[in-house]
Amino acid sequence: MDQVHVYNGMPAKHLGTEGWAKPWSGPNGGACVEVMRLNDGRVALRQSTDPDGPALIYTHHEIEKFIQGAKAGAADFLLTRPENLTTSAGTASERRAA
């Protein structure tokens, strides 16, 4: 990876196969975000189910601010389901009515 031009959206496979980690993996059948710390301090993210797909490249500062914000609850809105989303248990309105 020494002479690879690293850019946002590049094919993740161009970053190599070594060094990817799954820090947020859970009981989701292996579908998760994988991360790799690059030699220059930037961080690459990719979808584990598409390891040859695009890599998102973030600076150390961007990742730092994202993690701090997530810890402070700034991303908690992402954990709620939209009202119109239907699950096997029905819509959110249907579940509340039950």
Residue frames relative to the residue before (quaternion, step in Angstrom):
aa qw qx qy qz dx dy dz
M 1.0000 0.0000 0.0000 0.0000 0.00 0.00 0.00
D 0.3947 0.7621 -0.4524 0.2425 3.60 1.24 -0.01
Q 0.8108 0.2624 -0.1246 0.5081 3.62 0.81 -0.92
V 0.4228 0.7022 -0.4717 0.3250 3.62 1.18 0.34
H 0.3606 -0.6927 0.5801 0.2315 3.57 -0.98 0.91
V 0.1848 -0.8097 0.5531 0.0654 3.58 -0.45 1.25
Y 0.1332 0.7850 -0.5916 0.1266 3.56 -0.78 1.06
N 0.6216 -0.5612 0.4055 0.3663 3.55 -1.23 0.56
G 0.8024 0.2501 -0.2170 0.4965 3.57 -0.82 1.04
M 0.4236 0.7051 -0.4694 0.3209 3.57 1.26 0.06
P 0.5928 -0.5430 0.4265 0.4146 3.63 -1.14 0.41
A 0.4750 -0.7001 0.4557 0.2766 3.59 -0.68 1.07
K 0.5960 0.5843 -0.3723 0.4060 3.59 1.07 -0.62
H 0.6045 0.5620 -0.3625 0.4328 3.62 1.16 -0.44
L 0.6241 0.5231 -0.3365 0.4729 3.58 1.28 -0.21
G 0.5617 -0.6127 0.3739 0.4116 3.57 1.29 -0.09
T 0.5310 -0.6439 0.4631 0.2982 3.53 -1.34 0.12
E 0.6507 0.5200 -0.3104 0.4580 3.58 1.20 -0.45
G 0.7690 0.4006 -0.2775 0.4138 3.55 -1.12 0.71
W 0.5341 0.6051 -0.4198 0.4152 3.60 1.23 -0.10
A 0.0710 -0.7922 0.6060 0.0100 3.59 -1.02 0.86
K 0.2910 -0.7334 0.5905 0.1695 3.56 -1.27 0.51
P 0.0602 -0.8568 0.5110 0.0337 3.61 0.38 1.16
W 0.7602 0.3495 -0.1976 0.5108 3.61 1.13 -0.42
S 0.3219 0.7740 -0.4945 0.2298 3.58 1.16 0.42
G 0.0002 -0.7953 0.6054 -0.0314 3.53 -1.02 0.82
P 0.7405 -0.3914 0.2914 0.4622 3.57 -1.22 -0.43
N 0.3882 0.7412 -0.4617 0.2946 3.59 0.76 1.02
G 0.6193 -0.5856 0.3348 0.4018 3.56 1.14 0.52
G 0.6848 -0.5071 0.2857 0.4384 3.58 1.18 0.44
A 0.5587 0.5798 -0.4043 0.4338 3.60 1.24 -0.07
C 0.3128 0.7461 -0.5287 0.2569 3.57 -0.35 1.22
V 0.5764 -0.5506 0.4660 0.3841 3.52 -1.33 -0.05
E 0.1591 -0.7583 0.6252 0.0937 3.55 -1.02 0.84
V 0.1599 -0.7935 0.5836 0.0644 3.56 -1.07 0.75
M 0.0625 -0.7672 0.6369 0.0439 3.52 -1.28 0.52
R 0.3104 -0.7147 0.5950 0.1972 3.54 -0.92 0.92
L 0.2983 -0.7699 0.5440 0.1492 3.56 -0.77 1.10
N 0.6886 -0.5130 0.3305 0.3917 3.57 -1.22 0.49
D 0.7218 0.4387 -0.2502 0.4732 3.60 1.06 -0.68
G 0.6489 -0.5458 0.3071 0.4321 3.60 1.29 0.21
R 0.5421 0.5929 -0.4166 0.4254 3.58 1.22 -0.21
V 0.3196 -0.7323 0.5748 0.1767 3.54 -1.33 0.33
A 0.2038 -0.7606 0.6067 0.1087 3.56 -0.97 0.92
L 0.1139 -0.7673 0.6280 0.0616 3.56 -1.10 0.78
R 0.0379 0.7819 -0.6219 0.0192 3.57 -1.11 0.70
Q 0.5161 -0.6024 0.5058 0.3391 3.55 -1.29 0.32
S 0.4692 -0.7172 0.4358 0.2748 3.58 -0.67 1.08
T 0.6723 0.4925 -0.3072 0.4595 3.60 1.07 -0.63
D 0.7522 0.2572 -0.1745 0.5810 3.60 1.29 -0.12
P 0.0329 -0.8661 0.4985 0.0185 3.61 0.65 1.08
D 0.6718 0.4597 -0.3023 0.4959 3.60 1.21 -0.30
G 0.5046 0.6680 -0.4047 0.3679 3.58 1.31 -0.11
P 0.7526 -0.4038 0.2665 0.4467 3.57 -1.27 -0.18
A 0.2811 -0.7167 0.6145 0.1722 3.51 -1.26 0.63
L 0.2725 -0.7214 0.6120 0.1754 3.53 -1.01 0.85
I 0.1780 -0.8027 0.5663 0.0574 3.57 -0.77 1.07
Y 0.0409 -0.8055 0.5907 -0.0260 3.56 -0.76 1.11
T 0.4856 -0.6302 0.5110 0.3253 3.55 -1.16 0.59
H 0.6625 -0.4759 0.3851 0.4316 3.55 -1.27 0.29
H 0.6521 0.5282 -0.3099 0.4469 3.60 0.94 -0.90
E 0.6522 0.5152 -0.3164 0.4572 3.61 0.93 -0.84
I 0.6683 0.4808 -0.3007 0.4814 3.59 0.92 -0.88
E 0.6220 0.5475 -0.3345 0.4487 3.57 0.98 -0.84
K 0.6938 0.4684 -0.2775 0.4714 3.60 0.85 -0.96
F 0.6250 0.5335 -0.3405 0.4570 3.59 1.03 -0.73
I 0.6820 0.4804 -0.2903 0.4689 3.59 0.85 -0.95
Q 0.6396 0.5120 -0.3278 0.4704 3.59 0.96 -0.80
G 0.6653 0.5011 -0.2997 0.4652 3.59 0.94 -0.86
A 0.6484 0.5109 -0.3181 0.4663 3.57 0.97 -0.85
K 0.6533 0.5086 -0.3120 0.4660 3.60 0.97 -0.82
A 0.6895 0.4692 -0.2701 0.4810 3.58 1.11 -0.70
G 0.5922 -0.6141 0.3504 0.3865 3.59 1.27 -0.02
A 0.4136 0.7461 -0.4485 0.2666 3.60 1.26 0.03
A 0.7301 0.3945 -0.2380 0.5046 3.62 1.16 -0.42
D 0.3582 0.7698 -0.4741 0.2330 3.61 1.24 0.11
F 0.5740 0.5991 -0.3860 0.4032 3.61 1.11 -0.55
L 0.5960 0.5773 -0.3609 0.4257 3.60 1.17 -0.42
L 0.6390 0.5513 -0.3172 0.4326 3.58 1.23 -0.38
T 0.6207 0.5240 -0.3523 0.4647 3.60 1.21 -0.22
R 0.4107 -0.7016 0.5279 0.2457 3.54 -1.11 0.70
P 0.5195 -0.6161 0.4838 0.3414 3.58 -1.06 0.71
E 0.6254 -0.5733 0.3859 0.3623 3.58 -1.11 0.68
N 0.7455 0.4264 -0.2341 0.4555 3.59 0.95 -0.80
L 0.4959 0.6501 -0.4363 0.3756 3.59 1.24 0.10
T 0.2053 -0.7822 0.5799 0.0983 3.56 -0.77 1.05
T 0.1127 -0.7649 0.6316 0.0574 3.55 -0.99 0.90
S 0.7137 -0.4091 0.3148 0.4734 3.56 -1.24 -0.09
A 0.6784 0.4578 -0.2863 0.4982 3.59 1.22 -0.40
G 0.6348 -0.5237 0.3326 0.4606 3.63 1.26 0.16
T 0.6790 -0.4570 0.3598 0.4479 3.54 -1.31 -0.13
A 0.6820 -0.4722 0.3554 0.4308 3.55 -1.29 0.28
S 0.6467 0.5171 -0.3197 0.4605 3.61 0.98 -0.81
E 0.6553 0.5077 -0.3086 0.4665 3.58 0.97 -0.82
R 0.6511 0.5069 -0.3258 0.4616 3.61 0.98 -0.75
R 0.6529 0.5047 -0.3242 0.4625 3.60 1.00 -0.79
A 0.6677 0.5178 -0.3008 0.4422 3.58 1.03 -0.77
A 0.6195 0.5833 -0.3384 0.4018 3.57 1.16 -0.60
